Amino acid sequence: MAKRKENPEAKKRSRYEIVIVRSALKQLDKISDPYYTKISNEIDLLEFNPRPFGVEKLTNRDNEYRI
């Protein structure tokens, strides 16, 4: 993922673990800049807010959402 400066306030907030399957990583690797950087930054933000505005819970799944 793209490198960015740590926000001192971020250490005070809860963090979630982001798991990306290998097939998704391969697809991400094929994306060119500047799109990769934007997507990467948005994925990094999921660590602090795993269900941002606009997410949809997947039907018949426990704790799985479409972002």
SULVENCOR-V564891 format. One record per helix or strand. SS is the DSSP state (alpha for helix, beta for strand). FROM is the first residue (numbers start at 1). LEN is the number of residues. If there is no record, write none. Layout:
# SULVENCOR-V564891
ss & from & len
SS & FROM & LEN
SS & FROM & LEN
This chain:
# SULVENCOR-V564891
ss & from & len
alpha & 8 & 5
alpha & 22 & 8
alpha & 35 & 11
beta & 56 & 2
beta & 65 & 2
